[in-house]
């Protein structure tokens, strides 16, 4: 699916399979990703300030390419923000 450049501010995704979804340059401000599988979803140049990812999983987001101010993540999935640094999280 493609959401490229759409304005989805405040949207809620619940129990969704968002595998390989294109969120590039999308406004995801205050979006709730509630228990969503975000495997291979693309977030480059997205605005995800205040987005809530805490119950979602399998995401890979590069904070240097995505605006994430005050976004919320679960500690167990934080590895999805560190992938490019080639670190190991236990």
Order of alpha helices (4+ residues) and beta strands (2+ residues): beta-beta-alpha
